[in-house]
Amino acid sequence: MMSQISTLSKLELINLFGFNVFRYNKDKKAKRKSYYLIFTYILLIAFLFSYVVGFSYGLIQIGQYSILPAYIITIISLIILFFDIFKIEGVLFSRQGYEILSPLPIYTHVIVISRFISMYVENIIISCLILLPGLFVYGYLIKPDLIFYFLFLFSVFFIPLIPMALSIFIGTIITGISSRIKHKNFVSIFLSISVSLFIIFTSSKFSSSTSDITIEMLTNLSDTIMNILKKLYPFAVWLGFSIINKDIITWFLCISISLIIIVLVLLIVSKFFQIIYKNLYSTYTKNNYKIGSLKKESILFTLTMREFRRYFSSSIYVTNTIISPIMALGFSIAIYYFGFEVIFSQYEYHNLALDLIPFIFAGAFCMMNTTATSISLEGKNWWILKSLPLTTKEILDAKILMNLILYLPFFIVSQIFLILALTPNLLDLLWLVLIPTCLILLSCVLGISINLKFPVFNWKNEVSIVKQSTSSLFTGMGGLFISIIFIILLFIVPNNYTIFIKIAFCIFTLIIAVILYFKNNQTDLKEI
Amino acid sequence: MLTISHLTKHYKGSNKGITDLSLNIEAQDIYGFIGHNGAGKTTTLKCIAGIHGFDSGTIIIDGIDISKNPIEAKKRFAYIPDNPDLYEYLTGIQYLNFIADIFKIEKEERTKQIKNYSNQFELTSSLGDLISTYSHGMKQKLVIIAALIHQPKLLILDEPFVGLDPKSTVILKEIMNNICLNGGAIFFSTHILDVAEKLCNKIAIIKDGKLVISTNIEQVVNSGMSLESMFMEVLKDDVSN
């Protein structure tokens, strides 16, 4: 069995982050695209490093170094929990490969374990990216002894286990429930989004409790933060303090608990794997169709409907992109219920809130849009559109239109909440609507541009495209980056000139959007 | 109907592709395209269908250059791939309606064509089900129906008989003959030399990206050789060289 696990794990890991394809691909153009992806990841890692170094340094400077390990463990765990829930159906229960393996003399739990190992290795890498810079800062400033380093470094192999166990457990339940229902995708989408919103809400509720901080709490900051972390994830506190206090017994107990939990979860999943898999991929056929009256639709309508059907056929595509407008809606609801004065009161420039809100709202919408991966997700079907008498414009217009129509109800409802909350005058109302509209338009077109530049058609599962492709990363970063630049400008310029910033933003985004739109439509799709 | 002149296409980072290929397919031809695995058959067909670009040469379909006016050219033919990778999230009828909308086929005409071909291929009752539930053969039939509903003048098929049951194979051959009788043409690749010999009036053999033989079936038969032995001779020449 161990040799089977080893063989299968190697198979799963050989193309981790697309390494094997990169290694053997002789296509220079494809290799160049891989370099862009590597560059994107390096940028993201640099941001992550800066953030971790920043907060680690900050915590140590205010004398709160004892809570740093617990804090880092909590962040790592939340990230793994949030992102892994969306991966379970596409990775653990992936159809790809299973149909080749199932006729072979391989145990089911070997397949489960090997897929778990591939997720685990990815999570170890993520853990290291967060833990190591924090450890570096701690070591540089505090100069702990060797036992500290040993305990902290060795913990990196165990920190992902409990969040992974939780995400596998929850993800399996979601997959299991949805697999038994005819409209599997909708159920899976609804449950996945509900769980992830719960995680976001719960963790933000704990962090937002800092708004209730009293003087006494401030003087006892480490206790305050510790209480928050204990409520959120007590395991992180136990493990973190065992490392700080060099309490090897507690440390050993913590890693044993995490090992026992993950083993139990994997055993349960293995037991039910085949039942869930069978139900997940079973299909309903009526086999009783009679041709009745057929309707003729325009090319744009038929292409856009096809985009919608493609979108809703994939729970991974939906759950990873619908979060953006949901967060924008959540933001506007929060403004309405809590009032923007409360939310922005901690900022010195709270009178800028009315100016900031449209940009923050716009940025939230653009974090993950559908166009960024819509071309790659054509996958093996790309030949159909290329062989039909369709112009590039017709094909790409449908992708943009689908994204815009999808966002429209969220946009309208969010605007209603914002208008009720802010009661803007006519000019402020104009900016409230215009600024996000301009950025959403740009983001949709930018997503197409970037996906045309970095298409990937030979993917194994949609997770690698929707979450990990150059196109999705660049597009998300692009929209946010533009928003942030103009927010910074709002802070810099005198109040009288903020109107010019807004005008410049709208003109800039619209001009870029138009240029990119026309450029995209010139693309010869034969070369893509 | 289809004129390919000095077509060259090589894949980047590889010496595979096609080199200086020229072919002429006239109306009423059933043209068989034969070659070993990796010879360049699918590459040629995909260049004609507008799926791949090519390095040099011209492809003229019914008088229209596919490089200069791809939309008009694509209205005149239908392409059927060897592997029917279709939109699994659509039902059969949704896919057919999608294709019919692209070709702007009127309501009555599309209903008539879909009814006709889906009855012939016995696929009607499954049209309401998702394509993901179809077998390989059913997908192949669906792709053929979708190709025929806009009544193309030129049918380009890549190994069309793979995965089809015997009855559907007979039906497809009849359809191909009818298209030719009505002034159209067929260009298809195949490994089944018997079919090519019986069905085609012309054949071409491609080897390592180059056209080695282009002739009438009549000449092959009159030479006393079978198509199979001719094909083996062509391959043998390569081995002995």
Boltz contact constraints between the chains, C-beta under 6 A:
constraints:
  - contact:
      token1: [A, 26]
      token2: [B, 13]
      max_distance: 6.0
  - contact:
      token1: [A, 27]
      token2: [B, 12]
      max_distance: 6.0
  - contact:
      token1: [A, 27]
      token2: [B, 13]
      max_distance: 6.0
  - contact:
      token1: [A, 283]
      token2: [B, 132]
      max_distance: 6.0
  - contact:
      token1: [A, 283]
      token2: [B, 133]
      max_distance: 6.0
  - contact:
      token1: [A, 285]
      token2: [B, 129]
      max_distance: 6.0
  - contact:
      token1: [A, 285]
      token2: [B, 133]
      max_distance: 6.0
  - contact:
      token1: [A, 286]
      token2: [B, 128]
      max_distance: 6.0
  - contact:
      token1: [A, 287]
      token2: [B, 125]
      max_distance: 6.0
  - contact:
      token1: [A, 287]
      token2: [B, 126]
      max_distance: 6.0
  - contact:
      token1: [A, 288]
      token2: [B, 125]
      max_distance: 6.0
  - contact:
      token1: [A, 289]
      token2: [B, 125]
      max_distance: 6.0
  - contact:
      token1: [A, 289]
      token2: [B, 127]
      max_distance: 6.0
  - contact:
      token1: [A, 289]
      token2: [B, 128]
      max_distance: 6.0
  - contact:
      token1: [A, 291]
      token2: [B, 115]
      max_distance: 6.0
  - contact:
      token1: [A, 294]
      token2: [B, 97]
      max_distance: 6.0
  - contact:
      token1: [A, 294]
      token2: [B, 107]
      max_distance: 6.0
  - contact:
      token1: [A, 294]
      token2: [B, 110]
      max_distance: 6.0
  - contact:
      token1: [A, 294]
      token2: [B, 111]
      max_distance: 6.0
  - contact:
      token1: [A, 296]
      token2: [B, 107]
      max_distance: 6.0
  - contact:
      token1: [A, 297]
      token2: [B, 101]
      max_distance: 6.0
  - contact:
      token1: [A, 302]
      token2: [B, 98]
      max_distance: 6.0
  - contact:
      token1: [A, 302]
      token2: [B, 101]
      max_distance: 6.0
  - contact:
      token1: [A, 306]
      token2: [B, 98]
      max_distance: 6.0
  - contact:
      token1: [A, 309]
      token2: [B, 89]
      max_distance: 6.0
  - contact:
      token1: [A, 310]
      token2: [B, 89]
      max_distance: 6.0
  - contact:
      token1: [A, 313]
      token2: [B, 89]
      max_distance: 6.0
  - contact:
      token1: [A, 380]
      token2: [B, 85]
      max_distance: 6.0
  - contact:
      token1: [A, 381]
      token2: [B, 85]
      max_distance: 6.0
  - contact:
      token1: [A, 381]
      token2: [B, 87]
      max_distance: 6.0
  - contact:
      token1: [A, 383]
      token2: [B, 51]
      max_distance: 6.0
  - contact:
      token1: [A, 386]
      token2: [B, 51]
      max_distance: 6.0
  - contact:
      token1: [A, 387]
      token2: [B, 49]
      max_distance: 6.0
  - contact:
      token1: [A, 387]
      token2: [B, 50]
      max_distance: 6.0
  - contact:
      token1: [A, 387]
      token2: [B, 51]
      max_distance: 6.0
  - contact:
      token1: [A, 387]
      token2: [B, 79]
      max_distance: 6.0
  - contact:
      token1: [A, 388]
      token2: [B, 102]
      max_distance: 6.0
  - contact:
      token1: [A, 389]
      token2: [B, 71]
      max_distance: 6.0
  - contact:
      token1: [A, 389]
      token2: [B, 74]
      max_distance: 6.0
  - contact:
      token1: [A, 389]
      token2: [B, 75]
      max_distance: 6.0
  - contact:
      token1: [A, 526]
      token2: [B, 53]
      max_distance: 6.0
  - contact:
      token1: [A, 527]
      token2: [B, 53]
      max_distance: 6.0
